[in-house]
Amino acid sequence: MPPLWESFYAWLEQLNPVKRSKLEKAVIYAKKHKETLRNYLQDGRCEISNNAAEPLPV
């Protein structure tokens, strides 16, 4: 992966966000979805939004 990607995750490891803060939630999300986010970056065909997968309102 690009050096920026590795730097981002190294930076995440150094963070110590306040418990139950929005930053903590974002850090946990990024760590939990590291592989999924990596796949997204590797395939330029991936959509940034999942709106196409959402059902239309009735």
C-alpha distance matrix in Angstrom:
0.0 3.8 6.5 8.2 6.3 7.0 10.3 11.2 11.3 13.0 15.4 16.1 17.2 19.6 21.3 24.6 25.6 29.2 29.9 30.2 28.9 26.8 24.1 24.3 24.0 20.9 19.2 20.3 19.2 15.6 15.5 17.4 15.2 11.7 11.2 13.1 11.3 7.9 10.2 11.8 9.0 8.4 12.2 14.1 17.3 16.8 19.3 18.7 22.1 23.7 27.1 27.7 27.7 30.1 33.8 36.1 38.6 42.1
3.8 0.0 3.8 5.4 5.4 6.7 8.8 10.1 11.4 12.8 14.5 15.9 17.4 19.2 20.8 24.4 25.3 29.0 30.2 30.5 28.8 26.6 23.7 24.4 24.4 21.1 19.5 21.3 20.2 16.4 16.9 19.3 17.1 13.7 14.0 15.5 12.9 10.2 12.7 13.3 9.8 10.1 13.7 14.6 18.1 17.8 19.9 18.9 22.5 24.6 27.8 28.7 29.0 31.3 35.1 37.0 39.5 43.0
6.5 3.8 0.0 3.8 5.4 5.1 6.0 8.5 10.1 10.4 12.1 14.2 15.4 16.7 18.6 22.3 23.7 27.4 28.9 29.7 27.9 26.0 22.8 23.5 24.1 20.8 18.9 21.0 20.5 16.7 16.9 19.8 18.3 14.8 15.8 17.7 15.0 12.6 15.7 16.2 13.0 13.7 17.3 18.1 21.7 21.1 22.9 21.4 24.9 27.2 30.3 31.5 31.8 33.8 37.6 39.5 41.7 45.4
8.2 5.4 3.8 0.0 3.8 5.5 5.0 6.1 8.8 9.7 10.3 12.3 14.4 15.4 16.7 20.4 21.2 24.9 26.5 27.1 25.0 22.9 19.8 20.9 21.4 18.0 16.4 19.0 18.3 14.5 15.4 18.5 16.9 13.8 15.4 16.7 13.5 12.0 15.3 15.1 11.9 13.6 16.9 17.3 20.7 19.8 21.0 19.1 22.4 24.9 27.8 29.4 29.9 31.6 35.4 37.1 39.1 42.8
6.3 5.4 5.4 3.8 0.0 3.8 5.4 5.1 6.5 8.7 9.9 10.8 12.8 14.7 15.8 19.3 20.1 23.7 24.8 25.2 23.5 21.3 18.4 19.0 19.2 15.9 14.2 16.2 15.3 11.5 12.2 15.0 13.3 10.0 11.6 13.1 10.1 8.5 12.1 12.3 9.6 11.4 14.8 15.8 19.0 17.6 19.0 17.2 20.4 22.5 25.6 27.1 27.2 29.0 32.8 34.8 36.8 40.5
7.0 6.7 5.1 5.5 3.8 0.0 3.8 5.4 5.3 6.1 8.6 9.9 10.8 12.8 14.7 18.2 19.7 23.4 24.5 25.4 24.0 22.4 19.2 19.3 20.0 17.0 14.6 16.4 16.3 12.6 12.2 15.2 14.3 10.8 12.4 14.8 12.4 10.6 14.2 15.1 12.7 13.9 17.6 19.0 22.1 20.7 22.4 20.6 23.7 25.5 28.8 30.3 30.1 31.8 35.6 37.8 39.8 43.4
10.3 8.8 6.0 5.0 5.4 3.8 0.0 3.8 5.5 5.0 6.0 8.6 9.9 10.8 12.7 16.4 17.9 21.6 23.3 24.4 22.6 21.2 17.7 18.3 19.5 16.5 14.1 16.6 16.9 13.3 13.3 16.8 16.2 13.1 15.4 17.4 14.6 13.4 17.1 17.5 15.0 16.7 20.2 21.1 24.3 22.8 24.0 21.8 24.8 26.9 30.0 31.8 31.8 33.2 37.0 39.0 40.7 44.4
11.2 10.1 8.5 6.1 5.1 5.4 3.8 0.0 3.8 5.5 5.1 6.3 8.9 10.1 10.9 14.5 15.3 19.0 20.6 21.3 19.4 17.7 14.3 15.1 16.0 12.8 10.7 13.4 13.5 9.9 10.6 14.1 13.5 10.8 13.7 15.1 12.2 11.9 15.7 15.5 13.5 16.0 19.1 19.9 22.8 20.8 21.6 19.0 21.7 23.9 26.8 28.9 28.8 30.0 33.8 35.7 37.3 41.0
11.3 11.4 10.1 8.8 6.5 5.3 5.5 3.8 0.0 3.8 5.3 4.9 6.4 8.9 10.1 13.3 14.6 18.2 19.2 20.1 18.9 17.6 14.3 14.1 15.0 12.3 9.5 11.4 11.9 8.5 7.8 11.4 11.5 8.6 11.6 13.7 11.5 11.2 15.0 15.6 14.2 16.3 19.4 20.9 23.5 21.3 22.3 20.0 22.5 24.1 27.3 29.2 28.7 29.9 33.6 35.9 37.4 41.0
13.0 12.8 10.4 9.7 8.7 6.1 5.0 5.5 3.8 0.0 3.8 5.4 5.2 6.7 9.2 12.6 14.7 18.4 19.8 21.3 20.1 19.4 15.8 15.4 17.1 14.9 11.6 13.7 15.0 11.9 10.7 14.4 15.0 12.1 14.9 17.3 15.3 14.6 18.4 19.2 17.5 19.3 22.6 24.1 26.9 24.9 26.0 23.7 26.2 27.8 31.0 33.0 32.5 33.7 37.4 39.6 41.1 44.7
15.4 14.5 12.1 10.3 9.9 8.6 6.0 5.1 5.3 3.8 0.0 3.8 5.4 5.2 6.6 10.4 12.1 15.8 17.7 19.3 17.5 16.8 13.1 13.3 15.4 13.0 10.1 13.0 14.4 11.6 11.3 15.1 15.8 13.5 16.8 18.6 16.1 16.2 20.0 20.1 18.4 20.8 23.9 24.9 27.7 25.5 26.1 23.3 25.6 27.5 30.4 32.8 32.4 33.3 37.0 38.9 40.1 43.8
16.1 15.9 14.2 12.3 10.8 9.9 8.6 6.3 4.9 5.4 3.8 0.0 3.8 5.4 5.3 8.6 9.8 13.5 14.8 16.1 14.7 14.0 10.4 10.1 11.9 9.8 6.6 9.2 10.9 8.5 8.0 11.8 12.9 11.3 14.8 16.4 14.4 15.1 18.7 18.8 17.9 20.4 23.3 24.5 26.8 24.3 24.7 21.8 23.7 25.3 28.2 30.7 30.0 30.6 34.3 36.3 37.4 41.0
17.2 17.4 15.4 14.4 12.8 10.8 9.9 8.9 6.4 5.2 5.4 3.8 0.0 3.8 5.6 8.1 10.6 14.1 15.1 17.0 16.3 16.3 12.9 11.6 13.8 12.6 8.8 10.4 12.8 10.8 9.0 12.5 14.3 12.5 15.8 18.0 16.5 16.8 20.4 21.1 20.3 22.3 25.4 27.0 29.4 26.8 27.5 24.9 26.8 28.1 31.1 33.5 32.5 33.2 36.8 39.1 40.2 43.7
19.6 19.2 16.7 15.4 14.7 12.8 10.8 10.1 8.9 6.7 5.2 5.4 3.8 0.0 3.8 6.6 9.6 13.1 14.9 17.3 16.2 16.6 13.0 12.2 15.1 14.0 10.6 12.8 15.4 13.6 12.4 15.9 17.7 16.0 19.4 21.4 19.6 19.9 23.6 24.0 22.8 25.1 28.2 29.5 32.0 29.6 30.0 27.2 29.1 30.6 33.5 36.0 35.3 35.8 39.4 41.4 42.4 45.9
21.3 20.8 18.6 16.7 15.8 14.7 12.7 10.9 10.1 9.2 6.6 5.3 5.6 3.8 0.0 3.8 6.0 9.6 11.7 13.9 12.5 13.0 9.4 8.9 12.1 11.3 8.3 10.9 13.6 12.4 11.8 15.1 17.0 16.1 19.7 21.2 19.3 20.3 23.9 23.8 23.0 25.7 28.5 29.5 31.8 29.1 29.1 26.0 27.5 29.0 31.6 34.4 33.7 33.9 37.3 39.2 39.9 43.4
24.6 24.4 22.3 20.4 19.3 18.2 16.4 14.5 13.3 12.6 10.4 8.6 8.1 6.6 3.8 0.0 3.8 6.7 8.7 11.6 10.8 12.3 9.3 8.0 11.6 12.0 9.4 11.1 14.4 14.1 13.4 16.1 18.5 18.2 21.9 23.2 21.7 23.0 26.4 26.4 26.0 28.7 31.3 32.4 34.4 31.5 31.3 28.1 29.2 30.5 33.0 35.9 34.9 34.8 38.1 40.0 40.3 43.7
25.6 25.3 23.7 21.2 20.1 19.7 17.9 15.3 14.6 14.7 12.1 9.8 10.6 9.6 6.0 3.8 0.0 3.8 6.3 8.5 7.1 8.7 6.1 5.2 9.0 9.7 8.2 10.1 13.0 13.4 13.5 15.8 18.0 18.3 22.1 22.8 21.2 23.1 26.3 25.8 25.7 28.7 30.9 31.8 33.6 30.5 29.8 26.5 27.2 28.5 30.6 33.8 32.9 32.4 35.6 37.3 37.4 40.7
29.2 29.0 27.4 24.9 23.7 23.4 21.6 19.0 18.2 18.4 15.8 13.5 14.1 13.1 9.6 6.7 3.8 0.0 3.8 6.4 5.6 8.6 7.6 6.5 9.8 11.6 11.0 12.1 14.9 16.1 16.2 18.0 20.4 21.2 24.9 25.4 24.0 26.2 29.2 28.6 28.8 31.9 33.9 34.7 36.2 32.9 32.0 28.7 29.0 30.0 31.8 35.1 34.1 33.2 36.2 37.8 37.5 40.7
29.9 30.2 28.9 26.5 24.8 24.5 23.3 20.6 19.2 19.8 17.7 14.8 15.1 14.9 11.7 8.7 6.3 3.8 0.0 3.8 5.5 8.8 8.8 6.3 8.7 11.6 11.1 11.0 13.9 15.8 15.7 16.7 19.5 20.8 24.3 24.6 23.8 26.2 28.9 28.5 29.1 32.1 33.9 35.0 36.2 32.7 31.8 28.6 28.6 29.2 31.0 34.3 32.9 31.9 34.6 36.4 36.1 39.1
30.2 30.5 29.7 27.1 25.2 25.4 24.4 21.3 20.1 21.3 19.3 16.1 17.0 17.3 13.9 11.6 8.5 6.4 3.8 0.0 3.8 6.7 8.2 6.2 6.9 10.3 11.0 10.5 12.6 15.2 15.7 16.0 18.5 20.4 23.7 23.5 22.8 25.6 27.9 27.2 28.2 31.3 32.8 33.7 34.5 31.0 29.8 26.6 26.1 26.5 28.1 31.4 30.0 28.7 31.4 33.0 32.5 35.5
28.9 28.8 27.9 25.0 23.5 24.0 22.6 19.4 18.9 20.1 17.5 14.7 16.3 16.2 12.5 10.8 7.1 5.6 5.5 3.8 0.0 3.8 5.3 5.2 6.4 8.7 10.0 10.8 12.4 14.4 15.6 16.5 18.5 20.0 23.6 23.2 21.9 24.7 27.2 26.1 26.8 30.1 31.6 32.1 33.2 29.8 28.4 25.0 24.8 25.6 27.1 30.6 29.6 28.4 31.2 32.6 32.2 35.3
26.8 26.6 26.0 22.9 21.3 22.4 21.2 17.7 17.6 19.4 16.8 14.0 16.3 16.6 13.0 12.3 8.7 8.6 8.8 6.7 3.8 0.0 3.8 5.4 5.1 6.2 8.7 9.9 10.5 12.3 14.3 15.2 16.4 18.1 21.6 20.8 19.2 22.2 24.6 23.1 23.8 27.3 28.5 28.8 29.9 26.4 24.9 21.4 21.2 22.3 23.7 27.2 26.5 25.3 28.2 29.5 29.3 32.6
24.1 23.7 22.8 19.8 18.4 19.2 17.7 14.3 14.3 15.8 13.1 10.4 12.9 13.0 9.4 9.3 6.1 7.6 8.8 8.2 5.3 3.8 0.0 3.8 5.4 5.0 6.1 8.6 9.7 10.5 12.3 14.1 15.3 16.3 19.9 19.7 17.8 20.4 23.2 22.0 22.2 25.5 27.2 27.7 29.1 25.9 24.8 21.3 21.7 23.1 25.0 28.3 27.7 27.0 30.2 31.6 31.8 35.2
24.3 24.4 23.5 20.9 19.0 19.3 18.3 15.1 14.1 15.4 13.3 10.1 11.6 12.2 8.9 8.0 5.2 6.5 6.3 6.2 5.2 5.4 3.8 0.0 3.8 5.4 5.1 6.1 8.5 9.9 10.6 12.1 14.2 15.3 18.9 19.1 17.8 20.3 23.0 22.4 22.9 26.0 27.8 28.7 30.0 26.7 25.9 22.6 23.0 23.8 26.0 29.1 28.0 27.4 30.6 32.4 32.5 35.8
24.0 24.4 24.1 21.4 19.2 20.0 19.5 16.0 15.0 17.1 15.4 11.9 13.8 15.1 12.1 11.6 9.0 9.8 8.7 6.9 6.4 5.1 5.4 3.8 0.0 3.8 5.5 5.2 6.1 8.6 10.0 10.4 12.1 14.1 17.4 16.9 16.0 18.9 21.2 20.3 21.4 24.5 25.9 26.8 27.7 24.2 23.2 20.0 19.9 20.5 22.6 25.7 24.5 23.8 26.8 28.7 28.9 32.2
20.9 21.1 20.8 18.0 15.9 17.0 16.5 12.8 12.3 14.9 13.0 9.8 12.6 14.0 11.3 12.0 9.7 11.6 11.6 10.3 8.7 6.2 5.0 5.4 3.8 0.0 3.8 5.5 5.0 6.1 8.6 9.8 10.5 11.9 15.4 14.8 13.2 16.1 18.6 17.4 18.1 21.4 22.9 23.6 24.8 21.4 20.5 17.2 17.6 18.8 21.0 24.1 23.2 22.9 26.3 28.1 28.6 32.1
19.2 19.5 18.9 16.4 14.2 14.6 14.1 10.7 9.5 11.6 10.1 6.6 8.8 10.6 8.3 9.4 8.2 11.0 11.1 11.0 10.0 8.7 6.1 5.1 5.5 3.8 0.0 3.8 5.4 5.2 6.2 8.5 10.0 10.5 14.2 14.6 13.1 15.3 18.2 17.8 18.1 21.0 23.1 24.2 25.7 22.5 22.2 19.2 20.1 21.2 23.8 26.6 25.6 25.7 29.1 31.2 31.9 35.4
20.3 21.3 21.0 19.0 16.2 16.4 16.6 13.4 11.4 13.7 13.0 9.2 10.4 12.8 10.9 11.1 10.1 12.1 11.0 10.5 10.8 9.9 8.6 6.1 5.2 5.5 3.8 0.0 3.8 5.5 5.2 6.0 8.5 10.0 13.3 13.7 13.1 15.5 18.0 18.0 18.9 21.6 23.4 24.9 26.1 22.7 22.5 19.8 20.3 20.7 23.5 26.1 24.6 24.6 27.9 30.3 31.0 34.2
19.2 20.2 20.5 18.3 15.3 16.3 16.9 13.5 11.9 15.0 14.4 10.9 12.8 15.4 13.6 14.4 13.0 14.9 13.9 12.6 12.4 10.5 9.7 8.5 6.1 5.0 5.4 3.8 0.0 3.8 5.5 5.1 6.1 8.4 11.4 10.9 10.3 13.3 15.3 14.9 16.3 19.0 20.4 21.8 22.7 19.2 18.8 16.2 16.6 16.9 19.7 22.3 20.9 21.0 24.4 26.8 27.7 31.0
15.6 16.4 16.7 14.5 11.5 12.6 13.3 9.9 8.5 11.9 11.6 8.5 10.8 13.6 12.4 14.1 13.4 16.1 15.8 15.2 14.4 12.3 10.5 9.9 8.6 6.1 5.2 5.5 3.8 0.0 3.8 5.5 5.3 5.8 9.4 9.5 8.0 10.4 13.1 12.8 13.5 16.3 18.1 19.5 21.0 17.8 17.9 15.2 16.5 17.4 20.5 22.8 21.8 22.5 26.1 28.4 29.7 33.1
15.5 16.9 16.9 15.4 12.2 12.2 13.3 10.6 7.8 10.7 11.3 8.0 9.0 12.4 11.8 13.4 13.5 16.2 15.7 15.7 15.6 14.3 12.3 10.6 10.0 8.6 6.2 5.2 5.5 3.8 0.0 3.8 5.5 5.3 8.8 10.1 9.6 11.1 13.9 14.6 15.2 17.4 19.6 21.5 23.0 20.0 20.6 18.4 19.7 20.2 23.4 25.5 24.1 24.9 28.4 31.0 32.3 35.7
17.4 19.3 19.8 18.5 15.0 15.2 16.8 14.1 11.4 14.4 15.1 11.8 12.5 15.9 15.1 16.1 15.8 18.0 16.7 16.0 16.5 15.2 14.1 12.1 10.4 9.8 8.5 6.0 5.1 5.5 3.8 0.0 3.8 5.8 8.2 8.8 9.6 11.6 13.5 14.3 15.8 17.7 19.4 21.6 22.5 19.2 19.8 17.9 18.7 18.5 21.8 23.7 21.8 22.6 25.9 28.8 30.1 33.3
15.2 17.1 18.3 16.9 13.3 14.3 16.2 13.5 11.5 15.0 15.8 12.9 14.3 17.7 17.0 18.5 18.0 20.4 19.5 18.5 18.5 16.4 15.3 14.2 12.1 10.5 10.0 8.5 6.1 5.3 5.5 3.8 0.0 3.8 5.6 5.2 6.0 8.5 10.0 10.6 12.4 14.3 15.7 17.9 18.7 15.4 16.2 14.5 15.5 15.5 19.0 20.6 19.0 20.2 23.7 26.5 28.2 31.5
11.7 13.7 14.8 13.8 10.0 10.8 13.1 10.8 8.6 12.1 13.5 11.3 12.5 16.0 16.1 18.2 18.3 21.2 20.8 20.4 20.0 18.1 16.3 15.3 14.1 11.9 10.5 10.0 8.4 5.8 5.3 5.8 3.8 0.0 3.8 5.5 5.2 6.1 8.7 9.9 10.7 12.3 14.6 16.9 18.4 15.6 16.9 15.4 17.2 17.7 21.3 22.8 21.5 23.1 26.7 29.4 31.3 34.6
11.2 14.0 15.8 15.4 11.6 12.4 15.4 13.7 11.6 14.9 16.8 14.8 15.8 19.4 19.7 21.9 22.1 24.9 24.3 23.7 23.6 21.6 19.9 18.9 17.4 15.4 14.2 13.3 11.4 9.4 8.8 8.2 5.6 3.8 0.0 3.8 5.4 4.9 6.2 8.6 9.9 10.5 12.5 15.4 16.6 14.1 16.1 15.4 17.3 17.4 21.1 22.0 20.6 22.6 26.2 29.1 31.3 34.5
13.1 15.5 17.7 16.7 13.1 14.8 17.4 15.1 13.7 17.3 18.6 16.4 18.0 21.4 21.2 23.2 22.8 25.4 24.6 23.5 23.2 20.8 19.7 19.1 16.9 14.8 14.6 13.7 10.9 9.5 10.1 8.8 5.2 5.5 3.8 0.0 3.8 5.4 5.1 6.3 8.8 10.0 11.0 13.5 14.1 11.2 12.8 12.2 13.7 13.6 17.4 18.2 16.8 18.9 22.5 25.3 27.6 30.8
11.3 12.9 15.0 13.5 10.1 12.4 14.6 12.2 11.5 15.3 16.1 14.4 16.5 19.6 19.3 21.7 21.2 24.0 23.8 22.8 21.9 19.2 17.8 17.8 16.0 13.2 13.1 13.1 10.3 8.0 9.6 9.6 6.0 5.2 5.4 3.8 0.0 3.8 5.4 5.0 6.4 8.8 10.2 12.1 13.4 10.6 11.8 10.4 12.7 13.6 17.2 18.5 17.8 19.7 23.4 25.9 28.1 31.5
7.9 10.2 12.6 12.0 8.5 10.6 13.4 11.9 11.2 14.6 16.2 15.1 16.8 19.9 20.3 23.0 23.1 26.2 26.2 25.6 24.7 22.2 20.4 20.3 18.9 16.1 15.3 15.5 13.3 10.4 11.1 11.6 8.5 6.1 4.9 5.4 3.8 0.0 3.8 5.3 5.2 6.3 8.9 11.3 13.3 11.3 13.5 12.8 15.5 16.5 20.1 20.9 20.4 22.7 26.3 28.8 31.3 34.7
10.2 12.7 15.7 15.3 12.1 14.2 17.1 15.7 15.0 18.4 20.0 18.7 20.4 23.6 23.9 26.4 26.3 29.2 28.9 27.9 27.2 24.6 23.2 23.0 21.2 18.6 18.2 18.0 15.3 13.1 13.9 13.5 10.0 8.7 6.2 5.1 5.4 3.8 0.0 3.8 5.4 5.1 6.3 9.5 10.7 8.8 11.6 11.9 14.4 14.9 18.6 18.7 18.1 20.8 24.3 26.9 29.7 32.9
11.8 13.3 16.2 15.1 12.3 15.1 17.5 15.5 15.6 19.2 20.1 18.8 21.1 24.0 23.8 26.4 25.8 28.6 28.5 27.2 26.1 23.1 22.0 22.4 20.3 17.4 17.8 18.0 14.9 12.8 14.6 14.3 10.6 9.9 8.6 6.3 5.0 5.3 3.8 0.0 3.8 5.5 5.6 7.4 8.5 6.0 8.2 8.2 11.1 12.1 15.6 16.0 16.0 18.5 22.2 24.4 27.1 30.5
9.0 9.8 13.0 11.9 9.6 12.7 15.0 13.5 14.2 17.5 18.4 17.9 20.3 22.8 23.0 26.0 25.7 28.8 29.1 28.2 26.8 23.8 22.2 22.9 21.4 18.1 18.1 18.9 16.3 13.5 15.2 15.8 12.4 10.7 9.9 8.8 6.4 5.2 5.4 3.8 0.0 3.8 5.7 6.8 9.5 8.2 10.4 9.9 13.4 15.2 18.4 19.0 19.3 21.8 25.5 27.5 30.2 33.6
8.4 10.1 13.7 13.6 11.4 13.9 16.7 16.0 16.3 19.3 20.8 20.4 22.3 25.1 25.7 28.7 28.7 31.9 32.1 31.3 30.1 27.3 25.5 26.0 24.5 21.4 21.0 21.6 19.0 16.3 17.4 17.7 14.3 12.3 10.5 10.0 8.8 6.3 5.1 5.5 3.8 0.0 3.8 6.4 9.0 8.8 12.0 12.6 15.9 17.2 20.5 20.4 20.6 23.5 27.0 29.2 32.1 35.4
12.2 13.7 17.3 16.9 14.8 17.6 20.2 19.1 19.4 22.6 23.9 23.3 25.4 28.2 28.5 31.3 30.9 33.9 33.9 32.8 31.6 28.5 27.2 27.8 25.9 22.9 23.1 23.4 20.4 18.1 19.6 19.4 15.7 14.6 12.5 11.0 10.2 8.9 6.3 5.6 5.7 3.8 0.0 3.8 5.4 5.9 9.4 11.1 14.1 15.1 18.1 17.5 18.0 21.2 24.5 26.5 29.7 32.9
14.1 14.6 18.1 17.3 15.8 19.0 21.1 19.9 20.9 24.1 24.9 24.5 27.0 29.5 29.5 32.4 31.8 34.7 35.0 33.7 32.1 28.8 27.7 28.7 26.8 23.6 24.2 24.9 21.8 19.5 21.5 21.6 17.9 16.9 15.4 13.5 12.1 11.3 9.5 7.4 6.8 6.4 3.8 0.0 3.8 5.5 8.1 9.8 13.0 14.8 17.3 16.7 18.0 21.0 24.2 25.8 28.9 32.2
17.3 18.1 21.7 20.7 19.0 22.1 24.3 22.8 23.5 26.9 27.7 26.8 29.4 32.0 31.8 34.4 33.6 36.2 36.2 34.5 33.2 29.9 29.1 30.0 27.7 24.8 25.7 26.1 22.7 21.0 23.0 22.5 18.7 18.4 16.6 14.1 13.4 13.3 10.7 8.5 9.5 9.0 5.4 3.8 0.0 3.8 6.4 9.4 11.8 12.8 15.1 13.8 15.1 18.4 21.4 22.9 26.3 29.3
16.8 17.8 21.1 19.8 17.6 20.7 22.8 20.8 21.3 24.9 25.5 24.3 26.8 29.6 29.1 31.5 30.5 32.9 32.7 31.0 29.8 26.4 25.9 26.7 24.2 21.4 22.5 22.7 19.2 17.8 20.0 19.2 15.4 15.6 14.1 11.2 10.6 11.3 8.8 6.0 8.2 8.8 5.9 5.5 3.8 0.0 3.8 6.5 8.7 9.6 12.4 11.8 12.6 15.6 18.9 20.8 23.9 27.1
19.3 19.9 22.9 21.0 19.0 22.4 24.0 21.6 22.3 26.0 26.1 24.7 27.5 30.0 29.1 31.3 29.8 32.0 31.8 29.8 28.4 24.9 24.8 25.9 23.2 20.5 22.2 22.5 18.8 17.9 20.6 19.8 16.2 16.9 16.1 12.8 11.8 13.5 11.6 8.2 10.4 12.0 9.4 8.1 6.4 3.8 0.0 3.8 5.3 6.9 9.1 9.1 10.6 13.1 16.5 17.9 20.9 24.2
18.7 18.9 21.4 19.1 17.2 20.6 21.8 19.0 20.0 23.7 23.3 21.8 24.9 27.2 26.0 28.1 26.5 28.7 28.6 26.6 25.0 21.4 21.3 22.6 20.0 17.2 19.2 19.8 16.2 15.2 18.4 17.9 14.5 15.4 15.4 12.2 10.4 12.8 11.9 8.2 9.9 12.6 11.1 9.8 9.4 6.5 3.8 0.0 3.8 6.9 9.2 10.6 11.9 13.6 17.2 18.5 20.9 24.5
22.1 22.5 24.9 22.4 20.4 23.7 24.8 21.7 22.5 26.2 25.6 23.7 26.8 29.1 27.5 29.2 27.2 29.0 28.6 26.1 24.8 21.2 21.7 23.0 19.9 17.6 20.1 20.3 16.6 16.5 19.7 18.7 15.5 17.2 17.3 13.7 12.7 15.5 14.4 11.1 13.4 15.9 14.1 13.0 11.8 8.7 5.3 3.8 0.0 3.8 5.5 7.6 8.9 10.0 13.6 14.8 17.2 20.8
23.7 24.6 27.2 24.9 22.5 25.5 26.9 23.9 24.1 27.8 27.5 25.3 28.1 30.6 29.0 30.5 28.5 30.0 29.2 26.5 25.6 22.3 23.1 23.8 20.5 18.8 21.2 20.7 16.9 17.4 20.2 18.5 15.5 17.7 17.4 13.6 13.6 16.5 14.9 12.1 15.2 17.2 15.1 14.8 12.8 9.6 6.9 6.9 3.8 0.0 3.8 5.4 5.4 6.8 10.5 12.4 15.0 18.5
27.1 27.8 30.3 27.8 25.6 28.8 30.0 26.8 27.3 31.0 30.4 28.2 31.1 33.5 31.6 33.0 30.6 31.8 31.0 28.1 27.1 23.7 25.0 26.0 22.6 21.0 23.8 23.5 19.7 20.5 23.4 21.8 19.0 21.3 21.1 17.4 17.2 20.1 18.6 15.6 18.4 20.5 18.1 17.3 15.1 12.4 9.1 9.2 5.5 3.8 0.0 3.8 5.3 5.2 8.3 9.3 11.9 15.4
27.7 28.7 31.5 29.4 27.1 30.3 31.8 28.9 29.2 33.0 32.8 30.7 33.5 36.0 34.4 35.9 33.8 35.1 34.3 31.4 30.6 27.2 28.3 29.1 25.7 24.1 26.6 26.1 22.3 22.8 25.5 23.7 20.6 22.8 22.0 18.2 18.5 20.9 18.7 16.0 19.0 20.4 17.5 16.7 13.8 11.8 9.1 10.6 7.6 5.4 3.8 0.0 3.8 5.6 7.9 9.1 12.5 15.5
27.7 29.0 31.8 29.9 27.2 30.1 31.8 28.8 28.7 32.5 32.4 30.0 32.5 35.3 33.7 34.9 32.9 34.1 32.9 30.0 29.6 26.5 27.7 28.0 24.5 23.2 25.6 24.6 20.9 21.8 24.1 21.8 19.0 21.5 20.6 16.8 17.8 20.4 18.1 16.0 19.3 20.6 18.0 18.0 15.1 12.6 10.6 11.9 8.9 5.4 5.3 3.8 0.0 3.8 6.5 9.2 12.4 15.2
30.1 31.3 33.8 31.6 29.0 31.8 33.2 30.0 29.9 33.7 33.3 30.6 33.2 35.8 33.9 34.8 32.4 33.2 31.9 28.7 28.4 25.3 27.0 27.4 23.8 22.9 25.7 24.6 21.0 22.5 24.9 22.6 20.2 23.1 22.6 18.9 19.7 22.7 20.8 18.5 21.8 23.5 21.2 21.0 18.4 15.6 13.1 13.6 10.0 6.8 5.2 5.6 3.8 0.0 3.8 6.5 9.0 12.1
33.8 35.1 37.6 35.4 32.8 35.6 37.0 33.8 33.6 37.4 37.0 34.3 36.8 39.4 37.3 38.1 35.6 36.2 34.6 31.4 31.2 28.2 30.2 30.6 26.8 26.3 29.1 27.9 24.4 26.1 28.4 25.9 23.7 26.7 26.2 22.5 23.4 26.3 24.3 22.2 25.5 27.0 24.5 24.2 21.4 18.9 16.5 17.2 13.6 10.5 8.3 7.9 6.5 3.8 0.0 3.8 6.4 8.8
36.1 37.0 39.5 37.1 34.8 37.8 39.0 35.7 35.9 39.6 38.9 36.3 39.1 41.4 39.2 40.0 37.3 37.8 36.4 33.0 32.6 29.5 31.6 32.4 28.7 28.1 31.2 30.3 26.8 28.4 31.0 28.8 26.5 29.4 29.1 25.3 25.9 28.8 26.9 24.4 27.5 29.2 26.5 25.8 22.9 20.8 17.9 18.5 14.8 12.4 9.3 9.1 9.2 6.5 3.8 0.0 3.8 6.4
38.6 39.5 41.7 39.1 36.8 39.8 40.7 37.3 37.4 41.1 40.1 37.4 40.2 42.4 39.9 40.3 37.4 37.5 36.1 32.5 32.2 29.3 31.8 32.5 28.9 28.6 31.9 31.0 27.7 29.7 32.3 30.1 28.2 31.3 31.3 27.6 28.1 31.3 29.7 27.1 30.2 32.1 29.7 28.9 26.3 23.9 20.9 20.9 17.2 15.0 11.9 12.5 12.4 9.0 6.4 3.8 0.0 3.8
42.1 43.0 45.4 42.8 40.5 43.4 44.4 41.0 41.0 44.7 43.8 41.0 43.7 45.9 43.4 43.7 40.7 40.7 39.1 35.5 35.3 32.6 35.2 35.8 32.2 32.1 35.4 34.2 31.0 33.1 35.7 33.3 31.5 34.6 34.5 30.8 31.5 34.7 32.9 30.5 33.6 35.4 32.9 32.2 29.3 27.1 24.2 24.5 20.8 18.5 15.4 15.5 15.2 12.1 8.8 6.4 3.8 0.0
